[in-house]
Amino acid sequence: MTIEELRKKISAIDERLVVLLDERISLVREIGNIKTKNSLPIIDKEREKEIYDNLSKIKLKNTSNEDIIKIFEKIIEISIAIQKDEIKISFLGPSGTYTEQAARNFFLKENAKFLPEINISEVFRSVENEEADYGVIAIENSTAGSVGENLDMLVESNLFVCGEIIEKIKHCLITKSELLLKDIKQIYSHPQPFSQCRQFLEANFQKTELIPTKSTANAVEIIKNKENAAAIGSELAAKQNNLIILKKGIEDIKNNFTRFFVIGKKMPQKTNNDKTSIVFTVKHEPGALLKVLEAFSKRNINLTKLESRPLKTNTWEYLFFLDFIGNVQDENSKKALDDINQKTIMLKILGSYAMA
């Protein structure tokens, strides 16, 4: 047989496989509905074991049972996601931002719908009004520092921090079609990526016009219909818009990370690898902050972040944001927080969550 003849046979088999997989998914949905009606758990480890045991007993001529099991691991992962109720995740839009990329990575195994919002206030509002189950917000960047507006919103909101995402930021040079660098006349992006890719831009685009935009996703949207133009943005934005990535990883500092918070209405269940975020104010007097820090040091609790922000209501007074290793349910953490409560004017627990 020729290669073409063999490929036709493979295509015919693929068609039969797809029809059978579609039939399997229909049955999976029915089982999911029954589980939901009867309040049964979606994940059934005994049933999974039964499936793998059956697969390992099948006699095969051309492949190993281990390879077939690997394929079925993915099928079962998809089946579990289908049976789960769809969850809605809001983020600061438009689509294709690094925030969406982080959200998709965090909720990879969930049956999730992603909702871009026009501003950060709408992200909080959508979760507070239960239009979304969770929101994803940027908190700090390893090179640019904290996102002040988002920290302020956390203080004012009744939502909790439910999770943490650390996303490596890889800036891409994106175009509508294949171009030589010398043929690019304009580059669009948010001002922050321009500053983070300064060395690359100076080395290759000294005479090219750099045009600032509201976001990297907005930049990618603009160049969809422009010849001889490029955008600096995420790999996700390029894929969503079917564009070309000319260069990947053009940022000056390769260890460029952004930390995101997942926010929701309920504190998540305790794990063995938790971090807690709090915010507090202290009296404007010598040693006030030191007394708070001593509550952690004498209990051997490790602090991972301490940052101050101006208190909007009082001139030259500050809010302190602090992260520590542990969960609010830990006895050691409880004692420290009780101690701190006596030494602060205001103390708010933002959330305990699994560390990224």
Legacy VTK file of the C-alpha trace (Angstrom):
# vtk DataFile Version 3.0
C-alpha trace
ASCII
DATASET POLYDATA
POINTS 356 float
0.000 0.000 0.000
1.059 3.574 -0.641
1.276 6.226 2.098
-1.878 7.874 0.745
-3.815 4.588 0.858
-2.671 3.932 4.417
-3.628 7.478 5.452
-7.114 6.993 3.976
-7.512 3.878 6.133
-6.350 5.814 9.206
-8.833 8.607 8.434
-11.666 6.076 8.168
-10.687 4.593 11.548
-10.468 8.105 13.046
-14.029 8.808 11.888
-15.299 5.658 13.615
-13.335 6.540 16.773
-14.836 10.040 16.880
-18.385 8.666 16.535
-17.752 6.180 19.365
-16.177 8.866 21.568
-19.183 11.109 20.937
-21.484 8.239 21.972
-19.359 7.680 25.100
-19.588 11.382 26.021
-23.388 11.221 25.713
-23.449 8.379 28.254
-21.001 10.263 30.493
-23.387 13.250 30.540
-26.291 10.974 31.548
-24.228 9.540 34.408
-23.268 13.076 35.453
-26.940 14.098 35.622
-27.768 11.070 37.786
-24.832 11.846 40.116
-25.964 15.477 40.463
-29.601 14.522 41.210
-28.501 12.028 43.863
-25.689 14.199 45.325
-23.086 11.573 44.406
-19.393 12.490 43.999
-18.260 13.157 40.428
-14.907 11.403 40.874
-15.200 7.638 41.411
-11.740 6.141 41.960
-13.073 2.564 42.136
-14.727 2.921 38.722
-11.526 4.413 37.274
-9.541 1.453 38.624
-12.082 -0.936 37.093
-11.673 0.734 33.675
-7.858 0.557 33.837
-7.954 -3.076 35.022
-10.195 -4.015 32.085
-7.915 -2.209 29.628
-4.818 -3.961 30.963
-6.429 -7.375 30.286
-7.208 -6.731 26.614
-4.845 -8.615 24.289
-3.278 -6.257 21.749
-1.129 -6.967 18.688
0.414 -3.629 17.765
0.669 -1.534 20.922
1.068 -1.903 24.675
-1.701 -1.789 27.261
0.266 0.985 28.998
-0.036 3.219 25.905
-3.789 2.603 25.691
-4.161 3.421 29.399
-2.362 6.754 28.820
-4.930 7.614 26.130
-7.790 6.669 28.457
-6.354 8.787 31.268
-7.038 11.818 29.053
-10.495 10.506 28.104
-11.388 10.069 31.791
-10.026 13.538 32.629
-12.335 15.021 29.956
-15.243 12.871 31.187
-14.834 14.218 34.741
-14.764 17.796 33.439
-17.967 17.185 31.433
-19.765 15.827 34.512
-18.817 18.810 36.633
-21.079 21.832 36.654
-19.756 24.663 34.511
-18.000 27.304 36.572
-17.682 30.909 35.453
-14.383 32.773 35.800
-14.202 36.541 35.361
-11.010 38.437 34.572
-9.924 41.856 33.344
-10.408 41.767 29.581
-10.197 41.813 26.701
-9.630 38.168 25.749
-6.037 37.113 25.212
-4.463 38.891 28.196
-1.911 37.295 30.497
-4.632 37.262 33.169
-6.804 35.033 30.981
-3.780 32.835 30.287
-3.196 32.462 34.048
-6.899 31.766 34.660
-6.999 29.064 31.993
-3.901 27.383 33.419
-5.329 27.422 36.966
-8.747 26.050 35.964
-7.344 23.688 33.318
-9.146 20.600 34.668
-12.460 22.353 35.314
-15.466 22.763 33.044
-14.957 26.521 32.966
-16.302 29.491 31.034
-14.088 32.593 30.973
-15.713 36.030 31.123
-13.682 39.146 30.185
-14.723 42.280 32.107
-14.209 45.927 31.117
-12.497 46.938 34.385
-11.291 45.460 37.669
-14.352 46.729 39.562
-16.539 44.602 37.284
-14.447 41.514 38.101
-15.181 42.002 41.807
-18.834 42.916 41.169
-19.457 39.824 39.006
-18.223 37.512 41.785
-20.029 39.418 44.549
-23.309 39.197 42.565
-22.686 35.508 41.738
-22.567 36.162 38.004
-19.152 34.471 38.196
-17.935 31.809 40.634
-14.396 33.197 40.800
-12.376 36.139 39.581
-8.692 36.256 38.666
-6.737 39.455 39.353
-3.069 40.418 38.980
-1.431 41.302 42.312
2.262 41.839 41.629
4.953 41.474 39.001
8.508 40.420 39.803
9.939 43.375 37.854
7.216 46.050 38.057
5.976 45.533 41.635
2.452 45.440 43.064
-0.810 46.364 41.344
-2.050 49.000 43.794
-5.626 49.312 42.508
-6.226 45.573 42.866
-4.842 45.515 46.420
-7.132 48.413 47.341
-10.140 46.569 45.891
-9.305 43.506 48.008
-9.359 45.606 51.174
-12.742 47.122 50.327
-14.362 43.866 49.149
-15.945 41.046 51.180
-14.445 38.436 48.852
-11.685 36.037 49.908
-8.438 35.062 48.244
-9.075 31.430 47.242
-5.962 30.642 45.245
-2.618 31.855 43.973
-1.183 31.639 40.450
2.422 32.357 39.478
2.593 32.873 35.722
5.843 33.254 33.796
5.460 36.196 31.414
6.824 35.471 27.946
6.326 38.379 25.587
5.873 37.493 21.913
6.342 39.576 18.775
3.125 38.926 16.841
2.224 39.742 13.224
-0.595 39.124 10.747
1.734 37.309 8.340
5.352 36.226 8.073
7.557 39.344 8.003
11.223 40.226 8.181
11.975 42.390 11.218
13.211 45.184 8.955
9.787 45.367 7.254
7.889 46.138 10.473
6.904 49.832 10.531
4.819 50.023 13.740
4.711 47.996 16.961
1.677 48.166 19.245
1.586 47.189 22.916
0.863 48.266 26.472
3.595 50.572 27.907
4.744 47.918 30.412
5.792 45.327 27.773
7.570 48.110 25.868
9.669 48.802 28.969
10.177 45.080 29.674
11.393 44.430 26.098
13.548 47.564 25.796
16.801 45.773 24.884
15.147 43.741 22.111
13.428 46.840 20.717
16.589 48.968 20.804
18.590 46.237 19.075
16.077 45.655 16.270
13.656 48.585 15.976
15.451 51.884 16.572
13.497 53.619 13.778
10.191 51.775 14.245
7.182 53.625 15.676
6.095 52.263 19.075
2.383 52.866 19.661
0.979 52.401 23.208
-2.368 50.620 23.717
-4.735 49.886 26.639
-3.569 46.262 26.877
-1.494 43.655 25.065
-4.711 41.966 23.889
-5.912 45.278 22.461
-2.602 45.595 20.581
-3.062 42.153 19.037
-6.623 43.049 18.018
-5.362 46.199 16.245
-2.731 44.456 14.101
-5.138 41.768 12.827
-5.941 43.994 9.861
-2.622 45.816 9.475
0.226 45.001 7.131
3.822 45.715 8.220
2.712 46.058 11.845
3.416 43.959 14.928
2.175 43.647 18.491
3.868 42.568 21.690
1.520 40.228 23.524
0.838 36.752 24.845
1.024 33.433 23.042
-2.659 32.938 23.927
-3.659 36.174 22.148
-1.772 35.100 19.026
-3.474 31.687 19.016
-6.947 33.115 19.632
-6.546 35.465 16.658
-4.766 32.989 14.328
-1.711 35.235 14.070
1.994 34.547 13.573
4.510 34.555 16.434
7.718 35.905 14.886
9.714 35.858 18.131
8.952 34.346 21.530
10.522 35.361 24.850
11.654 38.862 23.826
11.570 40.263 27.384
14.855 41.608 28.827
14.564 39.731 32.125
13.812 36.062 31.548
12.672 35.461 35.130
9.655 37.728 34.700
6.715 36.428 36.736
3.304 37.813 37.628
1.430 36.707 40.725
-2.347 36.458 40.473
-5.049 35.903 43.085
-8.179 33.819 42.562
-11.005 35.539 44.455
-14.326 34.035 45.568
-17.109 34.201 48.149
-15.877 31.340 50.350
-12.531 30.475 51.889
-11.219 27.199 50.351
-10.598 24.003 52.299
-7.351 23.754 54.241
-4.388 21.975 52.634
-0.935 21.052 53.923
0.704 23.720 51.765
-1.111 26.961 52.570
-0.321 30.640 52.623
-2.367 33.380 54.307
-2.722 37.023 53.269
-3.753 39.725 55.756
-3.961 43.519 55.817
-3.704 45.703 58.918
-3.090 49.198 60.252
-1.155 50.148 63.383
-0.884 53.225 65.572
1.432 55.941 64.269
4.018 55.411 67.020
7.540 53.923 67.422
7.697 50.111 67.474
4.061 49.545 66.432
4.950 47.501 63.334
7.736 45.660 65.167
5.242 44.371 67.745
3.152 42.829 64.960
6.179 41.172 63.361
7.288 39.771 66.727
3.972 37.895 66.972
5.140 35.851 63.972
8.852 35.545 64.790
8.324 34.183 68.312
6.089 31.454 66.848
8.557 30.651 64.053
6.046 31.614 61.338
7.714 32.502 58.042
6.693 35.751 56.332
6.833 35.852 52.522
5.702 39.432 51.882
5.377 42.754 53.701
4.310 45.869 51.829
2.861 49.231 52.801
0.339 51.375 50.930
-0.916 54.855 51.837
-4.153 54.893 53.808
-6.594 56.937 51.723
-8.470 58.331 54.731
-5.458 59.464 56.803
-2.481 61.400 55.424
0.940 59.778 56.074
-0.598 56.658 57.580
-0.337 53.256 55.949
-1.990 49.908 55.287
0.336 46.923 55.645
-0.141 43.864 53.441
1.473 40.724 54.823
1.680 37.094 53.649
2.756 34.227 55.890
3.138 30.475 55.550
0.241 28.675 57.207
-3.543 28.576 57.405
-5.853 30.585 59.670
-7.100 27.256 61.058
-3.626 26.248 62.309
-3.298 26.634 66.091
-0.012 28.498 65.705
-1.549 30.907 63.183
-4.627 31.441 65.377
-2.448 32.448 68.325
-0.409 34.833 66.185
-3.530 36.472 64.738
-5.131 36.794 68.194
-1.926 38.458 69.380
-1.841 40.804 66.365
-5.484 41.737 66.856
-4.509 43.327 70.184
-1.707 45.343 68.561
-3.456 46.724 65.470
-6.147 49.296 64.795
-7.610 47.194 61.971
-6.914 43.585 60.963
-8.512 41.837 57.983
-7.861 38.292 56.810
-7.866 38.345 53.011
-7.693 34.560 52.729
-5.871 31.281 53.289
-5.149 29.341 50.119
-2.894 26.707 48.577
0.504 28.084 47.576
1.328 28.105 43.869
LINES 1 357
356 0 1 2 3 4 5 6 7 8 9 10 11 12 13 14 15 16 17 18 19 20 21 22 23 24 25 26 27 28 29 30 31 32 33 34 35 36 37 38 39 40 41 42 43 44 45 46 47 48 49 50 51 52 53 54 55 56 57 58 59 60 61 62 63 64 65 66 67 68 69 70 71 72 73 74 75 76 77 78 79 80 81 82 83 84 85 86 87 88 89 90 91 92 93 94 95 96 97 98 99 100 101 102 103 104 105 106 107 108 109 110 111 112 113 114 115 116 117 118 119 120 121 122 123 124 125 126 127 128 129 130 131 132 133 134 135 136 137 138 139 140 141 142 143 144 145 146 147 148 149 150 151 152 153 154 155 156 157 158 159 160 161 162 163 164 165 166 167 168 169 170 171 172 173 174 175 176 177 178 179 180 181 182 183 184 185 186 187 188 189 190 191 192 193 194 195 196 197 198 199 200 201 202 203 204 205 206 207 208 209 210 211 212 213 214 215 216 217 218 219 220 221 222 223 224 225 226 227 228 229 230 231 232 233 234 235 236 237 238 239 240 241 242 243 244 245 246 247 248 249 250 251 252 253 254 255 256 257 258 259 260 261 262 263 264 265 266 267 268 269 270 271 272 273 274 275 276 277 278 279 280 281 282 283 284 285 286 287 288 289 290 291 292 293 294 295 296 297 298 299 300 301 302 303 304 305 306 307 308 309 310 311 312 313 314 315 316 317 318 319 320 321 322 323 324 325 326 327 328 329 330 331 332 333 334 335 336 337 338 339 340 341 342 343 344 345 346 347 348 349 350 351 352 353 354 355
